[in-house]
Amino acid sequence: MNVPSLKENIMAKIMHVQTVLVVEDIEALKEKTGEPNTKDALAKAVQHYLECEYTNVKDMWTKKLENVVKKRTKEISLEEK
């Protein structure tokens, strides 16, 4: 699923949203996204979720493992050449 980013879609409709989250979760999200503030960390996390190929997969871990195995097999194949 290819979702255009907010920067790509200048005419995007904007909705103000609020939620209650645990402070530790927000701090962990800011650290993981590399964003210094909550608003940007949440925006980056939502954008990633919308673009991530695994969000629509029923068994995400199986799909991830398959991709790792394919990548490693390709690397080994290239090393042997």
C-alpha positions in Angstrom: 0.0 0.0 0.0 1.6 3.3 -1.1 0.2 6.1 1.1 1.3 9.6 0.1 3.0 11.5 2.9 1.6 14.7 4.2 4.4 16.6 2.5 3.4 15.0 -0.8 -0.2 15.8 -0.4 -0.4 19.6 0.2 -4.2 19.7 0.0 -4.5 17.1 2.8 -7.4 17.5 5.2 -6.2 17.8 8.8 -7.9 16.5 11.9 -6.9 17.4 15.4 -6.9 14.2 17.6 -6.3 13.5 21.2 -5.6 10.3 23.2 -4.3 9.3 26.6 -1.0 7.4 26.6 1.4 6.3 29.3 4.4 8.7 29.6 6.9 5.8 29.3 5.3 4.8 25.9 5.6 8.4 24.6 9.2 8.7 25.8 10.1 5.3 24.1 8.3 6.4 20.9 10.3 9.7 20.8 13.5 7.8 21.3 12.7 5.2 18.7 11.6 7.7 16.1 14.4 10.1 16.9 11.9 13.0 17.2 12.3 15.4 20.2 8.6 16.1 20.7 5.4 14.1 21.0 3.6 15.5 18.0 6.4 14.7 15.5 7.0 11.3 17.1 3.4 10.3 16.8 3.2 11.7 13.2 6.3 9.7 12.2 4.9 6.5 13.8 1.5 6.8 12.1 3.2 7.4 8.7 5.4 4.4 9.2 2.4 2.3 10.2 0.5 3.3 7.1 3.5 2.6 4.8 4.7 -0.6 6.5 4.3 -3.7 4.3 3.6 -5.8 7.4 0.5 -4.1 8.7 -1.9 -5.9 6.3 -0.2 -9.3 6.7 -2.2 -11.8 8.8 1.0 -13.4 10.2 3.5 -10.6 10.4 6.3 -12.6 12.0 6.1 -15.3 9.3 6.3 -12.6 6.5 9.2 -10.9 8.3 11.1 -14.2 8.7 10.5 -15.1 5.0 12.0 -11.7 4.0 15.0 -12.2 6.2 15.6 -15.7 4.8 15.3 -14.4 1.2 17.7 -11.6 1.9 20.3 -13.8 3.6 20.0 -16.4 0.8 20.7 -13.7 -1.8 23.7 -12.4 0.2 25.2 -15.9 0.5 24.6 -16.5 -3.2 26.4 -13.2 -4.1 29.3 -14.1 -1.7 29.8 -17.5 -3.5 30.2 -15.8 -6.9 
